[in-house]
Amino acid sequence: MSRIERERETLRKMVSIYCWKKHGQERGKLCAECRELLSYAFKRLSLCPFGEDKPTCKKCPVHCYKPEMREKIKEVMRFSGPRLILYDPFSWLLHEVKEKFPFKGLSL
């Protein structure tokens, strides 16, 4: 699995957790607002100039999200990040390693 694909999967899981817990959606289902946010995030990922060397969004020198979408995704990540360890510890661990040790060219 490529880094971008893994990033997409992590985002999908984080938005799903957020929507389930905050918006009361059935687990695995997304409300319209969360579907829009996830679609926007996927589009931004596909246009990322760093490609497979993409750092985590928090450490990225290029902020490609519109300000309101950036605030929404930050809220989702702040809420879902700690919960991801409960629902998908492997994805959480990969994300944390990538955040702490951003090796260029290393595909985690």
Kinemage of the C-alpha trace (Angstrom):
@kinemage 1
@onewidth
@group {chain A} dominant
@subgroup {mainchain}
@vectorlist {calphas} color= white
{ca met a 1} P 0.000 0.000 0.000
{ca ser a 2} L 1.422 3.413 -0.939
{ca arg a 3} L 1.847 6.200 1.562
{ca ile a 4} L -0.961 8.234 -0.014
{ca glu a 5} L -3.314 5.224 0.111
{ca arg a 6} L -2.429 4.665 3.776
{ca glu a 7} L -3.007 8.368 4.463
{ca arg a 8} L -6.432 8.105 2.798
{ca glu a 9} L -7.320 5.074 4.892
{ca thr a 10} L -6.251 6.797 8.116
{ca leu a 11} L -8.293 9.886 7.204
{ca arg a 12} L -11.310 7.726 6.408
{ca lys a 13} L -11.044 6.025 9.791
{ca met a 14} L -10.611 9.314 11.655
{ca val a 15} L -13.584 10.981 9.947
{ca ser a 16} L -15.665 7.846 10.539
{ca ile a 17} L -14.875 7.839 14.268
{ca tyr a 18} L -15.641 11.561 14.487
{ca cys a 19} L -18.967 11.268 12.673
{ca trp a 20} L -19.995 8.234 14.709
{ca lys a 21} L -19.190 9.869 18.053
{ca lys a 22} L -20.049 13.526 17.336
{ca his a 23} L -22.865 13.325 14.810
{ca gly a 24} L -24.489 10.109 16.022
{ca gln a 25} L -24.182 8.325 12.694
{ca glu a 26} L -24.199 4.563 12.499
{ca arg a 27} L -20.646 3.248 12.778
{ca gly a 28} L -18.994 3.296 9.364
{ca lys a 29} L -21.583 5.683 7.859
{ca leu a 30} L -20.939 9.388 7.263
{ca cys a 31} L -23.289 12.354 7.377
{ca ala a 32} L -23.279 14.801 4.449
{ca glu a 33} L -20.898 17.223 6.214
{ca cys a 34} L -18.348 14.500 6.958
{ca arg a 35} L -18.642 13.031 3.444
{ca glu a 36} L -17.900 16.484 2.039
{ca leu a 37} L -14.891 16.926 4.340
{ca leu a 38} L -13.505 13.488 3.482
{ca ser a 39} L -14.000 14.059 -0.237
{ca tyr a 40} L -12.200 17.405 0.037
{ca ala a 41} L -9.329 15.826 2.002
{ca phe a 42} L -8.972 13.031 -0.584
{ca lys a 43} L -8.858 15.583 -3.394
{ca arg a 44} L -6.161 17.565 -1.577
{ca leu a 45} L -4.163 14.365 -1.028
{ca ser a 46} L -4.349 13.464 -4.710
{ca leu a 47} L -2.973 16.922 -5.604
{ca cys a 48} L -0.206 16.908 -2.994
{ca pro a 49} L 3.039 18.219 -4.541
{ca phe a 50} L 5.105 16.003 -2.202
{ca gly a 51} L 3.556 12.749 -3.435
{ca glu a 52} L 4.947 9.715 -1.635
{ca asp a 53} L 7.326 11.946 0.379
{ca lys a 54} L 4.368 13.781 1.903
{ca pro a 55} L 4.858 14.719 5.563
{ca thr a 56} L 1.935 14.615 7.974
{ca cys a 57} L -0.366 17.602 7.490
{ca lys a 58} L 0.658 19.046 10.831
{ca lys a 59} L 4.303 19.221 9.718
{ca cys a 60} L 3.690 20.159 6.090
{ca pro a 61} L 5.205 23.461 4.892
{ca val a 62} L 2.367 23.878 2.342
{ca his a 63} L -1.136 24.336 3.739
{ca cys a 64} L -3.325 23.348 0.828
{ca tyr a 65} L -6.692 23.341 2.647
{ca lys a 66} L -9.047 26.319 2.575
{ca pro a 67} L -9.044 27.893 6.073
{ca glu a 68} L -12.526 26.632 7.067
{ca met a 69} L -11.772 23.098 5.866
{ca arg a 70} L -8.419 23.176 7.627
{ca glu a 71} L -10.158 24.017 10.903
{ca lys a 72} L -12.665 21.196 10.383
{ca ile a 73} L -9.993 18.586 9.639
{ca lys a 74} L -7.930 19.760 12.628
{ca glu a 75} L -10.994 19.312 14.848
{ca val a 76} L -11.551 15.810 13.462
{ca met a 77} L -7.893 14.878 13.969
{ca arg a 78} L -7.763 16.294 17.502
{ca phe a 79} L -10.848 14.298 18.441
{ca ser a 80} L -10.195 11.080 16.531
{ca gly a 81} L -6.421 10.823 16.827
{ca pro a 82} L -6.394 9.641 20.445
{ca arg a 83} L -9.379 7.353 19.796
{ca leu a 84} L -7.709 5.747 16.796
{ca ile a 85} L -5.455 3.856 19.216
{ca leu a 86} L -8.559 2.023 20.466
{ca tyr a 87} L -10.128 1.292 17.086
{ca asp a 88} L -7.045 0.787 14.912
{ca pro a 89} L -3.795 0.731 16.904
{ca phe a 90} L -1.676 -0.185 13.862
{ca ser a 91} L -2.795 2.902 11.878
{ca trp a 92} L -2.277 5.050 14.954
{ca leu a 93} L 1.251 3.702 15.435
{ca leu a 94} L 2.205 4.288 11.779
{ca his a 95} L 0.844 7.829 11.944
{ca glu a 96} L 2.758 8.571 15.146
{ca val a 97} L 6.026 7.164 13.780
{ca lys a 98} L 5.608 9.205 10.612
{ca glu a 99} L 4.862 12.316 12.685
{ca lys a 100} L 7.901 11.904 14.937
{ca phe a 101} L 10.393 10.587 12.362
{ca pro a 102} L 9.621 12.073 8.923
{ca phe a 103} L 12.173 10.112 6.853
{ca lys a 104} L 12.127 11.104 3.192
{ca gly a 105} L 11.951 8.188 0.826
{ca leu a 106} L 11.011 5.711 3.573
{ca ser a 107} L 7.665 4.151 2.854
{ca leu a 108} L 5.952 3.240 6.102
